[in-house]
Amino acid sequence: MIPGGGQPNMQQLLQQAQKMQQDLAAAQEELARTPVEGSAGGGLVKATVTGAGELQGLVIDPKAVDPEDTETLADLVVAAVRDANNAAQELQQQKLGPLAQGLGGMPGLPF
């Protein structure tokens, strides 16, 4: 008869889960420190966000500023931030995707 009825070693499973949790935390920390840039209007507006999606900076070229047309400037800002956030999401997939897949193999985890 197999000791433990052929069940996986719980201590080993716990250690594996703990390592994955540490790897995930390290990847999230790295994302929070990694700047990602997006732009709009051919570079007239540039937004910088962290890999976690937090807006860090916004650069507006003076050529984009028309006092008679602030609506276009607002659209460019939104587009630049959206572009930066899309880049941040791609970075998140690169960094966290493999870790989430690894967690998917753990019984009882909702991935």
C-alpha positions in Angstrom: 0.0 0.0 0.0 1.2 3.5 -0.8 1.8 5.7 2.3 -0.8 8.4 2.4 -3.0 6.7 -0.1 -1.1 8.1 -3.1 -2.0 11.7 -2.1 0.4 14.4 -2.9 2.7 15.5 -0.2 0.9 18.5 1.5 4.1 20.0 2.7 5.5 20.0 -0.8 2.3 21.5 -2.1 2.4 24.2 0.5 6.0 25.0 -0.3 5.2 25.2 -4.0 2.2 27.5 -3.4 4.4 29.7 -1.1 7.1 30.0 -3.8 4.5 30.9 -6.5 3.0 33.5 -4.1 6.5 35.0 -3.6 7.2 35.0 -7.3 3.8 36.7 -8.0 4.6 39.4 -5.3 8.0 40.0 -6.8 6.5 40.3 -10.3 3.9 42.7 -9.1 6.5 44.8 -7.3 8.6 44.9 -10.5 5.5 46.0 -12.5 4.9 48.9 -10.0 8.5 50.1 -10.7 8.5 49.7 -14.5 7.5 52.8 -16.5 5.5 52.3 -19.7 4.8 55.1 -22.2 1.9 55.7 -24.5 1.3 58.5 -27.0 -1.3 60.2 -29.2 -1.3 62.8 -31.9 1.9 61.6 -33.4 3.7 62.1 -30.1 2.1 65.5 -29.3 0.9 64.0 -26.0 2.8 61.3 -24.1 1.6 59.5 -21.0 3.8 57.5 -18.6 2.2 54.9 -16.4 3.7 52.1 -14.2 3.4 48.5 -15.3 0.6 48.4 -12.8 -1.3 51.1 -14.6 -0.7 54.1 -12.3 -0.3 57.4 -14.2 3.1 58.9 -13.4 3.6 61.6 -16.0 2.0 63.5 -18.8 3.9 65.6 -21.4 2.0 67.9 -23.8 3.8 69.4 -26.7 2.9 73.2 -26.9 1.8 72.6 -30.6 -1.1 70.5 -29.1 -2.4 73.4 -27.1 -5.1 75.5 -29.0 -7.1 77.7 -26.6 -9.9 77.6 -29.1 -10.0 73.7 -29.2 -9.4 72.3 -25.7 -11.7 69.3 -26.7 -9.1 67.9 -29.1 -6.4 68.3 -26.4 -8.5 66.4 -23.9 -9.1 63.6 -26.5 -5.3 63.4 -27.1 -4.7 63.1 -23.3 -7.3 60.4 -23.0 -5.9 58.5 -26.0 -2.3 58.8 -24.7 -3.3 57.5 -21.3 -5.3 54.7 -22.8 -2.3 53.8 -25.1 0.0 53.7 -22.0 -2.5 51.6 -20.1 -2.7 49.1 -23.0 1.1 48.8 -22.9 1.0 48.3 -19.2 -1.6 45.5 -19.6 0.6 43.8 -22.2 3.5 44.0 -19.7 1.3 42.6 -17.0 0.4 39.6 -19.2 4.1 39.0 -20.0 5.1 39.2 -16.3 2.1 37.6 -14.6 0.7 35.4 -17.2 3.1 32.5 -16.7 2.7 32.8 -12.9 -1.1 32.6 -13.2 -0.8 29.6 -15.5 1.4 27.9 -12.9 -1.1 28.6 -10.2 -3.8 27.1 -12.4 -2.2 23.7 -11.9 -2.7 23.9 -8.2 -5.8 22.0 -7.0 -8.3 24.3 -5.2 -7.1 27.6 -6.6 -9.5 29.6 -8.8 -7.3 30.1 -11.9 
